[in-house]
Amino acid sequence: MYYILEDKVPKRVTREEWVNDGYVKISSAPYYHRVKRTEIDDILISTVFTGVNSCWDDEQPPLVFETRVFNGPMDGWCDRYSTWEEAEKGHQEIVEKVNQTLFI
């Protein structure tokens, strides 16, 4: 359920380890969990490592990265990923979708 990053790779840990190590890093070092951040006018697209698995199916890979859109036509849009690489790719795809909505 809880994860920390080791060289951009999620590592499952106990809740106690996450509270003592992972959460401290996430809350005290804002760049520790940031994958990408893009601003287009007043729209923010943010992709981060959350440290908590959002997938409740134990047979599926953990979803510990998240992209969210704030403001604009896609405000509130969210997607989740299992790896840093998927998160980077997903972020870029959303940036492109946001740009498309602005020029329709």
MOPAC internal coordinates of N, CA, C and O (Angstrom, degrees):
PM7 1SCF
backbone

  N    0.0000 0     0.00 0     0.00 0    0    0    0
  C    1.4522 1     0.00 0     0.00 0    1    0    0
  C    1.5316 1   112.19 1     0.00 0    2    1    0
  O    1.2310 1   119.74 1   145.82 1    3    2    1
  N    1.3443 1   118.11 1   -34.18 1    3    2    1
  C    1.4578 1   122.22 1  -176.51 1    5    3    2
  C    1.5257 1   109.92 1  -115.07 1    6    5    3
  O    1.2310 1   121.37 1   -35.62 1    7    6    5
  N    1.3427 1   114.98 1   144.38 1    7    6    5
  C    1.4623 1   120.82 1  -175.47 1    9    7    6
  C    1.5114 1   110.84 1  -139.96 1   10    9    7
  O    1.2310 1   121.23 1   -28.35 1   11   10    9
  N    1.3341 1   115.25 1   151.65 1   11   10    9
  C    1.4562 1   122.84 1   168.59 1   13   11   10
  C    1.5303 1   106.46 1  -123.30 1   14   13   11
  O    1.2310 1   120.41 1   -13.65 1   15   14   13
  N    1.3193 1   116.82 1   166.35 1   15   14   13
  C    1.4606 1   120.63 1   177.95 1   17   15   14
  C    1.5176 1   110.29 1  -100.17 1   18   17   15
  O    1.2310 1   121.18 1   -45.31 1   19   18   17
  N    1.3162 1   115.35 1   134.69 1   19   18   17
  C    1.4574 1   121.81 1   170.62 1   21   19   18
  C    1.5203 1   106.72 1  -127.72 1   22   21   19
  O    1.2310 1   120.73 1   -72.33 1   23   22   21
  N    1.3343 1   116.21 1   107.67 1   23   22   21
  C    1.4680 1   121.73 1  -176.16 1   25   23   22
  C    1.5233 1   111.65 1    53.35 1   26   25   23
  O    1.2310 1   120.92 1  -132.94 1   27   26   25
  N    1.3315 1   115.84 1    47.06 1   27   26   25
  C    1.4622 1   124.77 1   177.85 1   29   27   26
  C    1.5302 1   113.74 1    69.16 1   30   29   27
  O    1.2310 1   120.18 1  -168.72 1   31   30   29
  N    1.3270 1   117.27 1    11.28 1   31   30   29
  C    1.4654 1   121.66 1   178.87 1   33   31   30
  C    1.5293 1   108.28 1  -111.50 1   34   33   31
  O    1.2310 1   119.98 1   -54.59 1   35   34   33
  N    1.3451 1   117.65 1   125.41 1   35   34   33
  C    1.4589 1   119.85 1   178.40 1   37   35   34
  C    1.5264 1   111.29 1   -66.38 1   38   37   35
  O    1.2310 1   121.06 1   -45.13 1   39   38   37
  N    1.3177 1   115.58 1   134.87 1   39   38   37
  C    1.4587 1   121.82 1   177.34 1   41   39   38
  C    1.5246 1   107.46 1  -123.91 1   42   41   39
  O    1.2310 1   121.08 1   -54.77 1   43   42   41
  N    1.3410 1   115.55 1   125.23 1   43   42   41
  C    1.4607 1   119.79 1  -179.67 1   45   43   42
  C    1.5246 1   109.99 1   -70.21 1   46   45   43
  O    1.2310 1   121.15 1   -43.20 1   47   46   45
  N    1.3408 1   115.40 1   136.80 1   47   46   45
  C    1.4598 1   121.64 1   179.54 1   49   47   46
  C    1.5240 1   109.21 1  -137.47 1   50   49   47
  O    1.2310 1   121.05 1   -12.21 1   51   50   49
  N    1.3087 1   115.59 1   167.79 1   51   50   49
  C    1.4589 1   119.58 1   175.76 1   53   51   50
  C    1.5233 1   109.30 1   -73.24 1   54   53   51
  O    1.2310 1   120.98 1   -15.00 1   55   54   53
  N    1.3140 1   115.73 1   165.00 1   55   54   53
  C    1.4602 1   120.16 1   177.67 1   57   55   54
  C    1.5278 1   110.04 1   -59.21 1   58   57   55
  O    1.2310 1   120.46 1   139.20 1   59   58   57
  N    1.3269 1   116.72 1   -40.80 1   59   58   57
  C    1.4598 1   120.90 1  -179.12 1   61   59   58
  C    1.5343 1   110.86 1   -63.65 1   62   61   59
  O    1.2310 1   120.36 1   136.63 1   63   62   61
  N    1.3351 1   116.92 1   -43.37 1   63   62   61
  C    1.4650 1   120.23 1   177.94 1   65   63   62
  C    1.5220 1   110.16 1   -63.49 1   66   65   63
  O    1.2310 1   120.44 1   140.40 1   67   66   65
  N    1.3189 1   116.77 1   -39.60 1   67   66   65
  C    1.4582 1   120.77 1  -179.49 1   69   67   66
  C    1.5272 1   110.72 1   -65.36 1   70   69   67
  O    1.2310 1   121.04 1   135.47 1   71   70   69
  N    1.3276 1   115.62 1   -44.53 1   71   70   69
  C    1.4694 1   119.52 1   179.15 1   73   71   70
  C    1.5233 1   110.30 1   -63.13 1   74   73   71
  O    1.2310 1   120.48 1   137.40 1   75   74   73
  N    1.3335 1   116.69 1   -42.60 1   75   74   73
  C    1.4607 1   120.54 1  -175.93 1   77   75   74
  C    1.5212 1   113.97 1   -79.51 1   78   77   75
  O    1.2310 1   119.87 1   152.56 1   79   78   77
  N    1.3287 1   117.86 1   -27.44 1   79   78   77
  C    1.4657 1   120.59 1  -175.70 1   81   79   78
  C    1.5198 1   111.39 1  -119.72 1   82   81   79
  O    1.2310 1   120.37 1   119.46 1   83   82   81
  N    1.3187 1   116.89 1   -60.54 1   83   82   81
  C    1.4559 1   121.26 1  -173.64 1   85   83   82
  C    1.5035 1   114.65 1   -62.95 1   86   85   83
  O    1.2310 1   120.16 1   127.47 1   87   86   85
  N    1.3195 1   117.31 1   -52.53 1   87   86   85
  C    1.4552 1   119.90 1  -177.48 1   89   87   86
  C    1.5156 1   111.03 1   -64.30 1   90   89   87
  O    1.2310 1   120.41 1   142.79 1   91   90   89
  N    1.3154 1   116.83 1   -37.21 1   91   90   89
  C    1.4639 1   120.10 1   178.52 1   93   91   90
  C    1.5192 1   109.93 1   -61.24 1   94   93   91
  O    1.2310 1   120.11 1   135.55 1   95   94   93
  N    1.3428 1   117.40 1   -44.45 1   95   94   93
  C    1.4645 1   120.09 1   179.21 1   97   95   94
  C    1.5228 1   111.15 1   -64.96 1   98   97   95
  O    1.2310 1   120.67 1   136.20 1   99   98   97
  N    1.3227 1   116.33 1   -43.80 1   99   98   97
  C    1.4684 1   119.69 1  -177.94 1  101   99   98
  C    1.5187 1   110.65 1   -63.32 1  102  101   99
  O    1.2310 1   120.09 1   135.39 1  103  102  101
  N    1.3287 1   117.42 1   -44.61 1  103  102  101
  C    1.4609 1   119.49 1  -175.32 1  105  103  102
  C    1.5222 1   113.23 1   -80.28 1  106  105  103
  O    1.2310 1   119.64 1   152.82 1  107  106  105
  N    1.3288 1   118.30 1   -27.18 1  107  106  105
  C    1.4583 1   119.21 1  -176.08 1  109  107  106
  C    1.5277 1   113.93 1   -99.29 1  110  109  107
  O    1.2310 1   120.14 1   165.52 1  111  110  109
  N    1.3240 1   117.33 1   -14.48 1  111  110  109
  C    1.4663 1   120.68 1  -179.75 1  113  111  110
  C    1.5219 1   108.71 1  -128.50 1  114  113  111
  O    1.2310 1   120.05 1   -89.20 1  115  114  113
  N    1.3234 1   117.51 1    90.80 1  115  114  113
  C    1.4593 1   120.15 1  -172.08 1  117  115  114
  C    1.5279 1   114.54 1   -58.24 1  118  117  115
  O    1.2310 1   119.68 1   155.84 1  119  118  117
  N    1.3153 1   118.21 1   -24.16 1  119  118  117
  C    1.4617 1   119.07 1  -179.10 1  121  119  118
  C    1.5128 1   112.45 1   -88.88 1  122  121  119
  O    1.2310 1   119.65 1   170.69 1  123  122  121
  N    1.3177 1   118.27 1    -9.31 1  123  122  121
  C    1.4622 1   121.93 1   178.69 1  125  123  122
  C    1.5243 1   110.72 1   -60.52 1  126  125  123
  O    1.2310 1   120.39 1   141.51 1  127  126  125
  N    1.3057 1   116.86 1   -38.49 1  127  126  125
  C    1.4600 1   120.60 1  -174.03 1  129  127  126
  C    1.5310 1   114.13 1  -104.49 1  130  129  127
  O    1.2310 1   119.64 1   176.06 1  131  130  129
  N    1.3112 1   118.30 1    -3.94 1  131  130  129
  C    1.4648 1   120.12 1  -177.03 1  133  131  130
  C    1.5271 1   110.69 1   -82.01 1  134  133  131
  O    1.2310 1   121.21 1   -54.83 1  135  134  133
  N    1.3297 1   115.30 1   125.17 1  135  134  133
  C    1.4597 1   121.03 1   174.76 1  137  135  134
  C    1.5163 1   108.28 1   -90.05 1  138  137  135
  O    1.2310 1   120.54 1   123.80 1  139  138  137
  N    1.3257 1   116.57 1   -56.20 1  139  138  137
  C    1.4737 1   121.54 1   177.45 1  141  139  138
  C    1.5130 1   109.24 1  -153.06 1  142  141  139
  O    1.2310 1   121.76 1   -24.42 1  143  142  141
  N    1.3213 1   114.23 1   155.58 1  143  142  141
  C    1.4674 1   121.69 1   177.12 1  145  143  142
  C    1.5193 1   106.67 1  -144.16 1  146  145  143
  O    1.2310 1   120.89 1   -51.71 1  147  146  145
  N    1.3400 1   115.91 1   128.29 1  147  146  145
  C    1.4569 1   120.82 1  -179.69 1  149  147  146
  C    1.5226 1   108.65 1  -132.07 1  150  149  147
  O    1.2310 1   120.95 1   -45.11 1  151  150  149
  N    1.3223 1   115.78 1   134.89 1  151  150  149
  C    1.4592 1   121.32 1   175.05 1  153  151  150
  C    1.5121 1   109.06 1  -115.67 1  154  153  151
  O    1.2310 1   120.98 1   -49.62 1  155  154  153
  N    1.3270 1   115.73 1   130.38 1  155  154  153
  C    1.4572 1   122.91 1   175.90 1  157  155  154
  C    1.5226 1   105.87 1  -127.22 1  158  157  155
  O    1.2310 1   120.55 1   -72.98 1  159  158  157
  N    1.3078 1   116.56 1   107.02 1  159  158  157
  C    1.4643 1   121.66 1  -172.04 1  161  159  158
  C    1.5301 1   108.11 1    54.13 1  162  161  159
  O    1.2310 1   119.71 1    58.83 1  163  162  161
  N    1.3477 1   118.16 1  -121.17 1  163  162  161
  C    1.4714 1   119.83 1  -179.51 1  165  163  162
  C    1.5304 1   112.19 1   -97.72 1  166  165  163
  O    1.2310 1   120.32 1  -166.90 1  167  166  165
  N    1.3231 1   116.99 1    13.10 1  167  166  165
  C    1.4668 1   121.82 1  -179.70 1  169  167  166
  C    1.5259 1   109.18 1   -97.61 1  170  169  167
  O    1.2310 1   120.92 1   -46.33 1  171  170  169
  N    1.3205 1   115.84 1   133.67 1  171  170  169
  C    1.4561 1   121.91 1   177.28 1  173  171  170
  C    1.5258 1   109.06 1  -115.15 1  174  173  171
  O    1.2310 1   120.88 1   -51.00 1  175  174  173
  N    1.3366 1   115.92 1   129.00 1  175  174  173
  C    1.4584 1   122.22 1   172.55 1  177  175  174
  C    1.5230 1   105.28 1  -114.12 1  178  177  175
  O    1.2310 1   121.01 1   -61.17 1  179  178  177
  N    1.3267 1   115.66 1   118.83 1  179  178  177
  C    1.4537 1   121.11 1  -174.61 1  181  179  178
  C    1.5261 1   110.29 1  -125.25 1  182  181  179
  O    1.2310 1   120.61 1   -50.43 1  183  182  181
  N    1.3332 1   116.44 1   129.57 1  183  182  181
  C    1.4588 1   122.08 1   176.89 1  185  183  182
  C    1.5203 1   107.83 1  -122.55 1  186  185  183
  O    1.2310 1   121.31 1   -56.18 1  187  186  185
  N    1.3341 1   115.10 1   123.82 1  187  186  185
  C    1.4664 1   120.61 1  -175.15 1  189  187  186
  C    1.5294 1   111.56 1  -136.67 1  190  189  187
  O    1.2310 1   121.63 1   -19.37 1  191  190  189
  N    1.3191 1   114.49 1   160.63 1  191  190  189
  C    1.4564 1   122.70 1   168.51 1  193  191  190
  C    1.5205 1   106.34 1   -86.92 1  194  193  191
  O    1.2310 1   120.18 1   -56.93 1  195  194  193
  N    1.3379 1   117.26 1   123.07 1  195  194  193
  C    1.4606 1   120.19 1  -176.24 1  197  195  194
  C    1.5231 1   113.18 1   -89.25 1  198  197  195
  O    1.2310 1   120.27 1   150.80 1  199  198  197
  N    1.3406 1   117.08 1   -29.20 1  199  198  197
  C    1.4499 1   120.21 1  -178.02 1  201  199  198
  C    1.5131 1   114.34 1    83.11 1  202  201  199
  O    1.2310 1   120.43 1   177.32 1  203  202  201
  N    1.3341 1   116.78 1    -2.68 1  203  202  201
  C    1.4655 1   121.64 1   179.71 1  205  203  202
  C    1.5203 1   108.39 1  -129.13 1  206  205  203
  O    1.2310 1   120.50 1   -48.05 1  207  206  205
  N    1.3214 1   116.64 1   131.95 1  207  206  205
  C    1.4584 1   121.70 1  -179.44 1  209  207  206
  C    1.5248 1   110.17 1   -71.95 1  210  209  207
  O    1.2310 1   120.37 1   -58.91 1  211  210  209
  N    1.3314 1   116.89 1   121.09 1  211  210  209
  C    1.4611 1   122.17 1   178.18 1  213  211  210
  C    1.5229 1   112.85 1   -91.35 1  214  213  211
  O    1.2310 1   120.01 1   179.32 1  215  214  213
  N    1.3268 1   117.59 1    -0.68 1  215  214  213
  C    1.4627 1   122.42 1   178.96 1  217  215  214
  C    1.5252 1   107.95 1  -100.52 1  218  217  215
  O    1.2310 1   120.82 1   -55.10 1  219  218  217
  N    1.3151 1   116.04 1   124.90 1  219  218  217
  C    1.4590 1   119.87 1  -176.94 1  221  219  218
  C    1.5176 1   112.42 1   -94.82 1  222  221  219
  O    1.2310 1   119.91 1  -176.60 1  223  222  221
  N    1.3118 1   117.77 1     3.40 1  223  222  221
  C    1.4592 1   122.51 1   178.60 1  225  223  222
  C    1.5265 1   108.16 1   -96.91 1  226  225  223
  O    1.2310 1   120.26 1   -70.82 1  227  226  225
  N    1.3252 1   117.10 1   109.18 1  227  226  225
  C    1.4657 1   121.32 1  -176.92 1  229  227  226
  C    1.5234 1   113.46 1   -63.93 1  230  229  227
  O    1.2310 1   120.23 1   165.59 1  231  230  229
  N    1.3215 1   117.16 1   -14.41 1  231  230  229
  C    1.4611 1   120.03 1  -179.52 1  233  231  230
  C    1.5319 1   112.14 1   -89.98 1  234  233  231
  O    1.2310 1   120.44 1   175.95 1  235  234  233
  N    1.3197 1   116.76 1    -4.05 1  235  234  233
  C    1.4649 1   122.42 1   178.51 1  237  235  234
  C    1.5271 1   109.40 1  -105.09 1  238  237  235
  O    1.2310 1   120.02 1   -24.53 1  239  238  237
  N    1.3339 1   117.57 1   155.47 1  239  238  237
  C    1.4673 1   119.44 1   176.34 1  241  239  238
  C    1.5318 1   110.36 1   -61.75 1  242  241  239
  O    1.2310 1   120.05 1   -30.81 1  243  242  241
  N    1.3114 1   117.51 1   149.19 1  243  242  241
  C    1.4666 1   120.11 1   179.27 1  245  243  242
  C    1.5272 1   111.17 1   -67.03 1  246  245  243
  O    1.2310 1   121.06 1   -37.04 1  247  246  245
  N    1.3149 1   115.58 1   142.96 1  247  246  245
  C    1.4625 1   121.62 1   176.30 1  249  247  246
  C    1.5264 1   107.03 1  -104.02 1  250  249  247
  O    1.2310 1   120.86 1   -81.84 1  251  250  249
  N    1.3234 1   115.97 1    98.16 1  251  250  249
  C    1.4666 1   120.93 1  -173.01 1  253  251  250
  C    1.5314 1   113.53 1  -119.68 1  254  253  251
  O    1.2310 1   120.69 1  -175.77 1  255  254  253
  N    1.3292 1   116.30 1     4.23 1  255  254  253
  C    1.4656 1   121.93 1   174.90 1  257  255  254
  C    1.5275 1   107.34 1  -120.82 1  258  257  255
  O    1.2310 1   120.55 1   -32.31 1  259  258  257
  N    1.3298 1   116.55 1   147.69 1  259  258  257
  C    1.4610 1   119.62 1  -175.31 1  261  259  258
  C    1.5192 1   110.76 1  -144.33 1  262  261  259
  O    1.2310 1   120.97 1   -43.23 1  263  262  261
  N    1.3367 1   115.75 1   136.77 1  263  262  261
  C    1.4645 1   122.47 1   171.75 1  265  263  262
  C    1.5176 1   108.02 1  -109.96 1  266  265  263
  O    1.2310 1   120.69 1   -47.12 1  267  266  265
  N    1.3197 1   116.29 1   132.88 1  267  266  265
  C    1.4717 1   121.91 1   176.57 1  269  267  266
  C    1.5216 1   109.02 1  -131.35 1  270  269  267
  O    1.2310 1   122.01 1   -32.00 1  271  270  269
  N    1.3301 1   113.76 1   148.00 1  271  270  269
  C    1.4639 1   121.23 1   176.18 1  273  271  270
  C    1.5264 1   107.73 1  -111.78 1  274  273  271
  O    1.2310 1   121.06 1   -48.94 1  275  274  273
  N    1.3221 1   115.57 1   131.06 1  275  274  273
  C    1.4597 1   122.05 1   178.94 1  277  275  274
  C    1.5325 1   108.60 1  -118.31 1  278  277  275
  O    1.2310 1   120.90 1   -55.75 1  279  278  277
  N    1.3107 1   115.89 1   124.25 1  279  278  277
  C    1.4697 1   124.58 1   179.70 1  281  279  278
  C    1.5263 1   110.84 1    79.67 1  282  281  279
  O    1.2310 1   121.05 1   -10.42 1  283  282  281
  N    1.3065 1   115.60 1   169.58 1  283  282  281
  C    1.4599 1   121.52 1   178.18 1  285  283  282
  C    1.5167 1   113.76 1    75.39 1  286  285  283
  O    1.2310 1   120.57 1     4.48 1  287  286  285
  N    1.3361 1   116.52 1  -175.52 1  287  286  285
  C    1.4684 1   121.79 1  -175.75 1  289  287  286
  C    1.5328 1   114.23 1   -62.72 1  290  289  287
  O    1.2310 1   119.80 1   156.00 1  291  290  289
  N    1.3187 1   117.99 1   -24.00 1  291  290  289
  C    1.4639 1   120.75 1  -179.26 1  293  291  290
  C    1.5305 1   112.24 1  -104.47 1  294  293  291
  O    1.2310 1   120.42 1  -160.44 1  295  294  293
  N    1.3241 1   116.81 1    19.56 1  295  294  293
  C    1.4577 1   121.55 1  -178.32 1  297  295  294
  C    1.5272 1   111.17 1   -51.00 1  298  297  295
  O    1.2310 1   120.95 1   -50.07 1  299  298  297
  N    1.3310 1   115.78 1   129.93 1  299  298  297
  C    1.4566 1   121.01 1   178.70 1  301  299  298
  C    1.5102 1   114.37 1    91.92 1  302  301  299
  O    1.2310 1   120.26 1   169.87 1  303  302  301
  N    1.3313 1   117.10 1   -10.13 1  303  302  301
  C    1.4635 1   120.40 1  -179.31 1  305  303  302
  C    1.5260 1   109.01 1   -62.57 1  306  305  303
  O    1.2310 1   120.84 1   -38.07 1  307  306  305
  N    1.3405 1   115.99 1   141.93 1  307  306  305
  C    1.4609 1   120.67 1  -177.19 1  309  307  306
  C    1.5206 1   109.89 1  -146.16 1  310  309  307
  O    1.2310 1   120.80 1   -36.64 1  311  310  309
  N    1.3304 1   116.07 1   143.36 1  311  310  309
  C    1.4637 1   121.70 1   171.90 1  313  311  310
  C    1.5207 1   107.51 1  -142.93 1  314  313  311
  O    1.2310 1   121.07 1   -25.63 1  315  314  313
  N    1.3381 1   115.56 1   154.37 1  315  314  313
  C    1.4612 1   120.53 1  -176.86 1  317  315  314
  C    1.5137 1   110.82 1  -128.08 1  318  317  315
  O    1.2310 1   121.25 1   -25.29 1  319  318  317
  N    1.3536 1   115.22 1   154.71 1  319  318  317
  C    1.4603 1   121.63 1  -174.10 1  321  319  318
  C    1.5343 1   110.41 1  -140.88 1  322  321  319
  O    1.2310 1   121.80 1   -15.02 1  323  322  321
  N    1.3215 1   114.15 1   164.98 1  323  322  321
  C    1.4634 1   120.76 1  -178.92 1  325  323  322
  C    1.5221 1   113.71 1   -98.71 1  326  325  323
  O    1.2310 1   120.02 1   152.43 1  327  326  325
  N    1.3349 1   117.57 1   -27.57 1  327  326  325
  C    1.4651 1   120.00 1  -175.46 1  329  327  326
  C    1.5283 1   110.81 1  -126.59 1  330  329  327
  O    1.2310 1   121.39 1   -19.11 1  331  330  329
  N    1.3187 1   114.94 1   160.89 1  331  330  329
  C    1.4664 1   121.54 1   176.94 1  333  331  330
  C    1.5252 1   109.68 1   -59.71 1  334  333  331
  O    1.2310 1   120.64 1   136.65 1  335  334  333
  N    1.3341 1   116.38 1   -43.35 1  335  334  333
  C    1.4648 1   120.91 1  -178.51 1  337  335  334
  C    1.5340 1   111.11 1   -63.17 1  338  337  335
  O    1.2310 1   120.00 1   136.41 1  339  338  337
  N    1.3319 1   117.60 1   -43.59 1  339  338  337
  C    1.4707 1   120.76 1   176.89 1  341  339  338
  C    1.5269 1   110.24 1   -61.70 1  342  341  339
  O    1.2310 1   120.65 1   140.31 1  343  342  341
  N    1.3313 1   116.35 1   -39.69 1  343  342  341
  C    1.4603 1   120.84 1  -179.66 1  345  343  342
  C    1.5250 1   111.44 1   -64.48 1  346  345  343
  O    1.2310 1   120.22 1   137.76 1  347  346  345
  N    1.3312 1   117.18 1   -42.24 1  347  346  345
  C    1.4701 1   120.38 1   177.23 1  349  347  346
  C    1.5312 1   110.52 1   -62.02 1  350  349  347
  O    1.2310 1   120.81 1   134.03 1  351  350  349
  N    1.3254 1   116.06 1   -45.97 1  351  350  349
  C    1.4682 1   120.51 1  -179.57 1  353  351  350
  C    1.5314 1   110.50 1   -64.55 1  354  353  351
  O    1.2310 1   120.65 1   134.57 1  355  354  353
  N    1.3332 1   116.36 1   -45.43 1  355  354  353
  C    1.4601 1   120.43 1   179.22 1  357  355  354
  C    1.5163 1   112.23 1   -61.69 1  358  357  355
  O    1.2310 1   120.51 1   141.24 1  359  358  357
  N    1.3161 1   116.62 1   -38.76 1  359  358  357
  C    1.4666 1   120.74 1   177.74 1  361  359  358
  C    1.5276 1   110.35 1   -59.06 1  362  361  359
  O    1.2310 1   120.90 1   131.37 1  363  362  361
  N    1.3307 1   115.88 1   -48.63 1  363  362  361
  C    1.4659 1   119.92 1  -178.77 1  365  363  362
  C    1.5264 1   111.42 1   -62.28 1  366  365  363
  O    1.2310 1   120.35 1   140.55 1  367  366  365
  N    1.3277 1   116.93 1   -39.45 1  367  366  365
  C    1.4686 1   120.60 1   178.54 1  369  367  366
  C    1.5222 1   111.01 1   -62.34 1  370  369  367
  O    1.2310 1   120.34 1   140.30 1  371  370  369
  N    1.3262 1   116.95 1   -39.70 1  371  370  369
  C    1.4655 1   120.10 1   179.35 1  373  371  370
  C    1.5195 1   111.15 1   -70.78 1  374  373  371
  O    1.2310 1   120.08 1   141.84 1  375  374  373
  N    1.3227 1   117.45 1   -38.16 1  375  374  373
  C    1.4677 1   120.32 1   175.61 1  377  375  374
  C    1.5282 1   109.10 1   -57.13 1  378  377  375
  O    1.2310 1   120.26 1   135.33 1  379  378  377
  N    1.3286 1   117.11 1   -44.67 1  379  378  377
  C    1.4615 1   121.10 1   179.32 1  381  379  378
  C    1.5274 1   111.33 1   -63.78 1  382  381  379
  O    1.2310 1   119.85 1   138.66 1  383  382  381
  N    1.3340 1   117.89 1   -41.34 1  383  382  381
  C    1.4791 1   120.96 1   178.07 1  385  383  382
  C    1.5153 1   111.15 1   -64.37 1  386  385  383
  O    1.2310 1   120.44 1   137.66 1  387  386  385
  N    1.3259 1   116.76 1   -42.34 1  387  386  385
  C    1.4576 1   120.16 1   178.28 1  389  387  386
  C    1.5178 1   109.89 1   -61.12 1  390  389  387
  O    1.2310 1   120.22 1   134.23 1  391  390  389
  N    1.3307 1   117.19 1   -45.77 1  391  390  389
  C    1.4724 1   120.98 1   178.03 1  393  391  390
  C    1.5301 1   110.81 1   -58.80 1  394  393  391
  O    1.2310 1   120.03 1   139.27 1  395  394  393
  N    1.3268 1   117.55 1   -40.73 1  395  394  393
  C    1.4721 1   120.69 1   178.92 1  397  395  394
  C    1.5230 1   111.06 1   -63.03 1  398  397  395
  O    1.2310 1   119.80 1   140.42 1  399  398  397
  N    1.3362 1   117.98 1   -39.58 1  399  398  397
  C    1.4753 1   119.71 1  -178.91 1  401  399  398
  C    1.5126 1   111.12 1   -67.33 1  402  401  399
  O    1.2310 1   120.01 1   155.21 1  403  402  401
  N    1.3201 1   117.59 1   -24.79 1  403  402  401
  C    1.4640 1   120.78 1  -178.72 1  405  403  402
  C    1.5072 1   112.53 1   -80.16 1  406  405  403
  O    1.2310 1   120.11 1   158.20 1  407  406  405
  N    1.3313 1   117.40 1   -21.80 1  407  406  405
  C    1.4566 1   120.04 1  -175.37 1  409  407  406
  C    1.5113 1   113.05 1  -115.26 1  410  409  407
  O    1.2310 1   120.55 1  -157.80 1  411  410  409
  N    1.3288 1   116.56 1    22.20 1  411  410  409
  C    1.4847 1   120.01 1   177.04 1  413  411  410
  C    1.5056 1   109.34 1   -83.21 1  414  413  411
  O    1.2310 1   120.10 1   180.00 1  415  414  413

